[in-house]
Amino acid sequence: MGRPPWADRKVSSGDRGVSTQAGILYVVATPIGNREDMSRRAERVLDEVDCIFCEDTRHSGRLLAELGINTPRFSLHEHNERMRIDAVLQRLLAGESCALISDAGTPLINDPGFALVRAVRDAGVRVVPVPGAAAVIAALSAAGLPTDRFGYEGFLPAKAKARRERLAALAGDPRTLVFYEAPHRLKEMLADAAMAFGAVRPACVAREITKLHEEFRDGSLEELCAWADREPNAARGEIVVVIGGASGEAAAARRLNTDEVLRALLEELPASKAAKVASKLTGEKRQLLYQRALELSGETPA
């Protein structure tokens, strides 16, 4: 294959060499439930661009039909995104403007689009966001937990062992944490979070945000586990879980627990093997545990 037509474009610092002759890629947010959350700007852009790239053309087609928008649309999803990049760039470099939308919410936020946006920017073509709904921000805004610092974790691993390891690694994080979760895994996820973070850690389960059966249920992780166990509707719809960050005391306790694990292992194992086992038990990075094991044992690096 030959080099694509944008491969030799020079992208400078500052304005990144944005072409004034190419079109624009608009990254357009669509509603996550309530159709009234579609902004007038988003409607205008989708009506005026030359084409729309959709995660699912049939799903987005229903929304666009309701809005009276007949702009040509093409699929761009996780399975064909990289194959579509050439076609999108050819249109943009020819002066057309395109829009990127996902099935719901803001593209790239747990949805396809990163590879495309990166390639478009690297080609010196302008990318313009058209902001709107995003479940992570909507959940944070109403959960009643600190928002000055937060971490978005997306979906946790589906397999229990990997999920528990990831949660264990986050247990000492002082930021509010936001997760998406599949309904059928909610009970297991809350139970694993309670085990990793402690039963009294404050949290909120946001369900069906902006939709008819919207619900925000808050309490300790222990209380939310009990609620999810007795309430059949808890495992229905689109779910966001917001969990409060570790307090200074909790983070210190977390470090103390890690030291206790390492000390116990160091009684039987050298520092390198103790760190390997501790990493599996706590989910923390092996190299960091190895350095701490050296400090606790008084060993020096080989």
C-alpha positions in Angstrom: 0.0 0.0 0.0 1.2 3.5 -0.7 1.3 6.3 1.9 -2.0 8.0 2.5 -2.4 11.5 1.1 -2.1 13.2 4.5 1.0 11.2 5.7 3.5 13.9 4.7 1.6 16.9 6.0 3.6 19.0 8.4 1.8 19.8 11.7 3.4 22.7 13.5 3.2 23.6 17.2 0.7 26.2 18.3 -2.0 26.1 15.6 -0.9 22.5 14.7 -0.8 23.6 11.0 -4.6 23.6 10.7 -5.6 23.7 7.1 -7.8 26.6 6.0 -8.9 24.7 2.9 -10.0 21.4 4.4 -13.4 20.8 6.0 -14.1 20.4 9.7 -14.8 17.3 11.7 -17.5 18.1 14.2 -17.7 15.8 17.3 -21.4 16.1 18.2 -23.0 15.0 21.5 -26.5 13.5 21.3 -29.0 12.8 24.1 -28.4 9.9 26.5 -32.2 9.5 26.9 -34.3 12.6 26.9 -34.5 13.9 23.3 -35.0 17.5 24.6 -31.3 17.5 25.6 -30.4 17.8 21.9 -29.0 21.3 21.5 -30.0 23.6 18.7 -26.4 23.9 17.7 -26.1 20.2 17.4 -29.2 20.0 15.2 -27.9 22.8 13.0 -24.5 21.2 12.6 -25.9 17.8 11.7 -28.2 19.4 9.2 -25.5 21.5 7.5 -22.5 19.0 7.3 -22.0 17.0 4.2 -22.2 13.7 6.0 -22.5 12.1 9.4 -20.6 9.1 10.7 -22.6 7.1 13.2 -21.9 4.3 15.5 -25.1 2.6 14.3 -26.8 4.2 11.3 -30.2 2.6 12.0 -30.2 3.8 15.7 -29.1 7.3 14.8 -31.4 7.3 11.8 -34.4 7.3 14.1 -33.2 10.4 16.0 -32.3 12.2 12.8 -35.6 11.4 11.2 -37.4 12.9 14.3 -35.4 16.0 13.8 -36.1 16.2 10.1 -32.4 15.8 9.2 -31.7 14.0 5.9 -27.9 14.3 5.8 -26.2 11.2 4.4 -24.9 8.9 7.1 -22.3 6.2 7.2 -21.3 3.7 9.9 -18.2 4.2 12.1 -18.0 1.8 15.0 -15.3 -0.1 17.0 -15.0 -2.8 14.4 -14.5 -0.6 11.3 -13.1 2.7 12.7 -9.6 2.3 11.4 -10.8 1.2 8.0 -13.0 4.3 7.8 -10.2 6.8 8.6 -9.0 7.1 5.0 -12.5 7.8 3.6 -13.2 10.4 6.3 -9.9 12.2 5.7 -10.3 12.2 1.9 -13.6 14.0 2.4 -12.2 16.5 4.9 -9.1 17.2 2.7 -11.4 17.7 -0.3 -13.2 20.5 1.7 -16.2 18.6 3.0 -17.3 18.9 6.6 -18.3 15.8 8.5 -19.9 15.0 11.9 -19.2 12.2 14.2 -21.9 10.9 16.6 -22.3 7.9 18.8 -25.5 6.0 19.8 -25.9 8.2 22.8 -23.9 10.9 24.6 -20.5 12.3 23.7 -18.4 10.4 21.2 -15.1 9.0 22.4 -16.4 8.8 26.0 -16.5 5.0 26.2 -17.4 5.1 22.5 -15.5 4.9 19.2 -13.7 7.9 17.7 -10.3 8.3 19.3 -8.4 6.8 16.4 -10.3 9.0 13.9 -9.9 12.2 15.9 -6.2 11.5 16.4 -5.7 10.9 12.7 -7.7 14.0 11.7 -5.7 16.3 14.0 -2.4 14.8 12.9 -3.5 15.6 9.3 -3.8 19.2 10.3 -7.6 19.3 9.9 -9.7 21.2 12.4 -11.8 19.2 14.9 -14.6 21.1 16.6 -16.6 19.7 19.6 -20.3 20.3 19.9 -20.8 19.6 23.6 -23.9 18.0 25.2 -24.9 15.1 27.3 -22.4 12.7 28.9 -23.5 10.2 31.5 -20.3 10.5 33.5 -20.8 14.3 34.0 -24.6 14.0 34.5 -24.0 11.4 37.3 -21.4 13.5 39.0 -23.5 16.6 38.9 -26.3 14.9 40.9 -24.6 12.2 43.0 -23.8 14.5 46.0 -20.1 13.5 46.1 -17.1 15.8 45.7 -16.5 16.9 42.1 -13.4 19.0 42.5 -11.3 16.0 41.5 -12.6 12.8 40.0 -11.4 9.8 38.0 -13.4 8.2 35.2 -12.8 4.5 35.0 -15.3 3.4 32.4 -16.3 -0.3 32.6 -14.4 -2.5 35.0 -13.2 -5.9 33.8 -16.0 -8.4 33.4 -14.1 -11.2 35.1 -14.2 -11.2 38.9 -10.4 -11.6 39.5 -9.4 -8.8 37.2 -12.2 -6.6 38.5 -11.1 -7.1 42.1 -7.5 -6.4 41.3 -8.5 -3.1 39.6 -10.6 -2.0 42.5 -7.9 -3.0 45.0 -5.5 -0.8 43.0 -7.9 2.2 43.3 -8.8 1.8 47.0 -6.4 4.5 48.2 -7.3 7.0 45.4 -8.5 10.2 47.1 -10.6 11.3 44.0 -14.3 10.6 43.5 -14.4 7.6 41.1 -16.9 7.1 38.3 -17.7 3.7 36.7 -20.1 2.5 34.0 -21.5 -1.0 34.8 -23.6 -3.6 33.1 -26.9 -4.2 34.9 -26.3 -7.9 35.4 -23.0 -7.2 37.1 -24.1 -4.5 39.4 -24.5 -6.6 42.5 -21.1 -8.3 42.1 -19.4 -4.9 41.3 -20.8 -3.3 44.5 -19.8 -6.3 46.6 -16.3 -6.2 45.2 -16.1 -2.4 45.8 -17.2 -2.8 49.4 -14.5 -5.4 49.9 -11.8 -3.2 48.3 -12.9 0.2 49.6 -14.6 -0.7 52.9 -18.3 -1.1 53.6 -18.8 2.5 54.8 -17.4 4.2 51.7 -20.1 6.6 50.4 -21.4 5.9 46.9 -24.3 6.6 44.5 -25.8 4.4 41.8 -27.3 6.5 39.0 -29.7 4.5 36.8 -31.5 5.5 33.6 -30.2 9.1 33.7 -32.6 11.5 31.9 -35.0 8.7 31.1 -38.5 7.9 32.5 -37.3 5.7 35.3 -34.3 7.8 36.3 -33.1 7.0 39.8 -30.2 8.2 42.1 -29.7 5.8 45.0 -27.0 6.9 47.5 -25.6 5.4 50.7 -22.7 3.4 51.9 -21.4 0.6 49.7 -22.8 -1.8 52.3 -26.3 -0.2 52.1 -26.2 -0.2 48.3 -25.2 -3.8 48.2 -28.3 -4.6 50.3 -30.5 -2.4 48.1 -29.3 -4.1 44.9 -29.9 -7.5 46.5 -33.5 -6.8 47.4 -34.6 -4.5 44.6 -35.1 -6.2 41.2 -35.2 -2.9 39.3 -31.7 -2.1 40.4 -30.3 -4.3 37.7 -32.1 -2.6 34.8 -31.2 0.1 32.4 -28.0 2.1 31.9 -26.0 2.4 35.2 -23.3 4.7 36.5 -21.7 4.1 39.9 -20.0 7.0 41.6 -17.8 6.2 44.7 -16.3 8.7 47.1 -12.6 8.9 47.3 -10.4 7.6 50.1 -9.9 9.9 53.0 -6.4 10.7 54.2 -6.8 8.2 57.0 -8.1 5.6 54.6 -5.3 6.1 52.2 -2.8 5.8 55.1 -4.6 2.6 56.3 -4.3 1.2 52.8 -0.6 1.8 52.8 -0.3 0.2 56.2 -2.2 -2.9 55.0 0.2 -3.2 52.0 3.1 -3.0 54.3 1.6 -5.7 56.5 1.2 -8.0 53.4 4.8 -7.3 52.4 6.2 -7.9 55.9 4.4 -11.3 56.2 5.7 -12.4 52.8 9.2 -11.2 53.5 9.4 -13.6 56.3 9.4 -16.4 53.8 10.4 -14.9 50.4 13.1 -12.5 48.9 11.9 -9.0 48.1 11.3 -9.7 44.4 9.1 -12.7 45.0 7.3 -11.0 47.9 6.5 -8.1 45.6 5.2 -10.4 42.9 2.8 -12.1 45.3 1.8 -8.9 46.9 1.0 -7.4 43.5 -1.4 -10.2 42.8 -3.1 -9.9 46.3 -3.4 -6.1 46.3 -3.6 -5.1 42.6 -0.8 -2.6 43.1 2.1 -2.2 40.7 4.8 -4.8 41.2 7.7 -2.4 40.8 6.4 0.0 43.4 5.9 -2.9 45.8 9.4 -4.2 45.1 10.9 -0.8 46.0 8.8 -0.8 49.2 9.9 -4.4 50.0 13.5 -3.4 49.7 12.9 -0.6 52.1 11.2 -2.8 54.6 13.8 -5.6 54.3 16.8 -3.4 54.2 18.0 -5.1 51.0 19.8 -3.3 48.3 18.9 -3.6 44.6 20.9 -6.3 42.8 
